[in-house]
Amino acid sequence: MSYDLALFFGTLIAGFAIPAIMSAFSDSRTPRMRSLMLIVGGSLVVWAVTRKPGGYSFDEIPDVFVQVTRDLHG
């Protein structure tokens, strides 16, 4: 898996997990699976940032999303 893909999917997974965790807490449920999603997504992001030579800057992240979306689309 490339670093860009890991950053892309890690951000998506963690991003979807945060509202799900908030929803679980508001309904007085335990967010077990949602917490696992947050850990997996966060781990992918950390792996991508630490393994890519030079890392990522905040200015690069939108370009990575556009590039990965373009590559996945065709």
C-alpha positions as CSV (number, residue, x, y, z in Angstrom):
1,M,0.0,0.0,0.0
2,S,1.4,3.4,-0.9
3,Y,1.8,6.1,1.7
4,D,-0.8,8.3,-0.1
5,L,-3.4,5.5,0.0
6,A,-2.7,4.9,3.7
7,L,-3.1,8.5,4.5
8,F,-6.3,8.7,2.4
9,F,-8.0,5.7,3.8
10,G,-6.8,6.3,7.4
11,T,-8.2,9.8,7.3
12,L,-11.5,8.6,6.0
13,I,-11.8,5.8,8.5
14,A,-10.9,8.0,11.4
15,G,-13.1,10.8,10.2
16,F,-16.1,8.5,10.0
17,A,-15.3,7.0,13.4
18,I,-15.5,10.3,15.3
19,P,-19.2,11.1,14.7
20,A,-20.0,7.5,15.3
21,I,-18.3,7.6,18.7
22,M,-20.1,10.7,19.6
23,S,-23.4,9.1,18.6
24,A,-22.7,6.0,20.6
25,F,-22.0,8.2,23.7
26,S,-25.1,10.2,23.3
27,D,-27.2,7.0,23.1
28,S,-25.4,5.6,26.2
29,R,-23.9,2.7,24.2
30,T,-20.3,1.6,24.3
31,P,-18.3,2.5,21.2
32,R,-16.3,-0.7,20.9
33,M,-16.2,-1.1,17.1
34,R,-16.1,2.7,16.5
35,S,-13.0,2.9,18.8
36,L,-11.3,0.2,16.8
37,M,-12.1,2.1,13.6
38,L,-10.4,5.2,15.2
39,I,-7.4,3.2,16.2
40,V,-7.0,1.6,12.7
41,G,-7.5,4.9,10.9
42,G,-5.1,6.8,13.2
43,S,-2.5,4.0,12.8
44,L,-2.7,4.2,9.0
45,V,-2.2,8.0,9.2
46,V,0.7,7.7,11.6
47,W,2.3,5.0,9.5
48,A,2.0,7.0,6.3
49,V,3.4,10.2,7.9
50,T,6.3,8.5,9.6
51,R,7.3,6.2,6.7
52,K,7.1,8.6,3.8
53,P,10.5,10.3,3.3
54,G,10.0,13.9,4.3
55,G,6.6,13.2,5.7
56,Y,3.5,15.3,4.8
57,S,2.8,18.9,5.3
58,F,-0.7,20.2,5.8
59,D,-0.6,21.9,2.4
60,E,0.0,18.5,0.7
61,I,-3.0,16.7,2.2
62,P,-5.7,18.1,-0.2
63,D,-3.5,17.3,-3.2
64,V,-3.1,13.7,-1.9
65,F,-6.8,13.4,-1.6
66,V,-7.4,14.7,-5.2
67,Q,-4.6,12.5,-6.6
68,V,-5.8,9.3,-4.9
69,T,-9.5,10.0,-5.8
70,R,-8.3,10.6,-9.4
71,D,-6.3,7.4,-9.4
72,L,-9.2,5.3,-7.9
73,H,-11.7,6.7,-10.3
74,G,-9.8,5.7,-13.4
